[in-house]
Amino acid sequence: MLATMTQTHKEHKDWHDHVEALASFETKLLRALNDLGIVDICQGLAIDHACIRFSTNSQVDSLRQELKNLGQELSSAQVNGREIVIIQLHEALKIAHWQVRGLELPYPKKKHNFADGWEHVEFVLPYVENAIEALREEIMDMLPALDMMMLEQVFDYKESIPKAEGEQLANPTIALKARGIGIKFHVNPIQDIVIT
């Protein structure tokens, strides 16, 4: 009975466990940025938020409840067919040298399987026009050694303009993936996007 209780306890992860898991995520992120050749560029940018994913609604509900005392829920909106919660943490997360206060907590999509845990970060390019074409041009300038074919085939390059309910600011986004981690770029901090 004790073994079963201990095993159940270990399977339930709380916020403290997720914060501890950031060390591994941070290492992968720095290696991914190095693979892309943009470590130095990204060190001069802000990460407005990090995303943590779960495979069940109950896991999201549990963490969302726990975070009520650790941050302010800025937004809960339907985005591309599922609810995404944005939380502004009272105490910033430290990811390498970045201080990150925004947390994206998406409910799982049907028929999409994601590993539980930290999934992506989003960098802000504040000096770029808020349009997908301008963002694409900036990303290509940042990655002169990589052509579009390599970006698509090796780094899973994707462009999107997420559709959120309500009157949110447009959020053109370019996403790359390396070492299993999503690295995204957009123009406005998520905090400005969801509070209009």
C-alpha positions, 0 to 999 in steps of 0.5 A, spaced: 500 500 500 505 504 501 509 503 495 502 504 491 501 511 495 509 513 493 508 511 486 502 515 485 505 521 489 511 521 484 506 521 478 503 527 480 507 533 478 506 540 482 509 547 480 515 546 484 517 539 479 516 543 473 520 549 475 526 544 477 525 541 470 527 547 467 534 546 468 533 540 462 529 545 458 534 550 458 540 546 456 536 543 450 534 551 448 541 553 448 543 547 444 537 549 439 539 556 439 546 554 437 544 549 432 541 555 429 547 559 430 542 565 433 545 564 441 548 571 440 542 574 437 537 571 442 541 573 448 539 580 446 531 579 445 526 578 451 522 571 452 515 574 453 513 567 455 514 559 455 509 554 454 508 548 458 503 542 455 499 537 458 496 531 455 489 531 459 485 537 461 485 535 468 493 536 468 492 543 466 486 544 471 490 542 476 496 546 475 491 552 473 488 552 480 495 551 483 498 557 479 492 562 482 496 564 488 503 564 484 500 569 478 495 573 475 491 569 469 491 575 464 487 571 459 483 565 457 481 564 450 479 559 444 485 559 439 484 555 433 479 551 437 482 550 444 482 554 450 489 557 451 490 560 458 496 566 459 498 567 466 503 572 468 507 570 474 509 574 480 516 571 480 519 570 474 522 564 471 529 564 470 531 560 463 539 561 462 539 569 463 532 570 461 527 572 466 520 570 464 514 572 467 509 569 462 506 562 462 502 559 456 498 553 458 494 550 453 489 545 453 490 539 449 488 539 442 484 533 440 488 527 436 494 531 437 499 528 442 504 532 445 509 530 451 508 533 458 512 538 460 516 545 457 514 545 450 516 552 447 519 559 448 517 565 444 522 571 443 519 578 441 522 582 435 519 589 437 523 593 432 519 589 426 512 590 423 507 586 426 506 582 419 508 575 417 512 578 411 516 583 415 517 577 420 519 572 415 524 577 412 527 578 419 528 571 421 531 570 414 536 575 416 537 572 422 539 565 419 543 567 413 546 560 413 540 557 412 535 557 406 528 556 406 528 548 404 533 547 410 529 551 415 522 547 413 526 540 412 531 540 418 528 545 423 520 544 422 519 552 419 512 554 420 508 561 419 502 562 423 497 567 425 493 564 431 486 566 431 483 568 438 476 569 440 475 576 442 478 582 439 486 580 441 491 584 437 494 580 431 499 575 433 503 573 426 508 568 429 514 564 426 516 557 429 522 553 429 523 546 432 530 543 434 532 538 439 525 537 441 524 544 443 519 550 439 523 556 438 518 562 436 518 569 434 513 574 434 513 582 434 508 584 440 509 581 447 503 576 449 501 580 455 500 586 450 496 581 445 491 578 450 490 585 453 487 590 448 
